């Protein structure tokens, strides 16, 4: 009869859980990166409408970012 090594199975379980946790953190940071950096840049590029200047442009930009973050996260 084989001797069961509980130490290695516990280590494997901890490693499996930490890999899952890492993937969760990586997924969240990826979404955060999109929400804070990539999407605002796309908004700035897309929203370069000469008729929108000053406060109207700022409010429209803030609304687009808020809607994206709310929907995406």
Steps between C-alpha positions, in 0.01 A plus 500: 500500500633843404571756764300819440703819523262760638763773493528505122124482447447797736775688319334421165165622631654826627676554167177432310312752714774761464498457121123561501550806718772625266270461201227693682739782586639501145148519357407790731821694427444445129154651527636783713768568238234517228275723707767747610741521207394345171134602487556867595760524224252356253238747624739790453584384148135438404352808667718757325193681372573870438144596596555365852723733695549586864266365763272317256794291378615425855151392609454282192837337556424436869162350406660264244765383746241449775272298271789285380632429849150425629426260212842338476580440865 
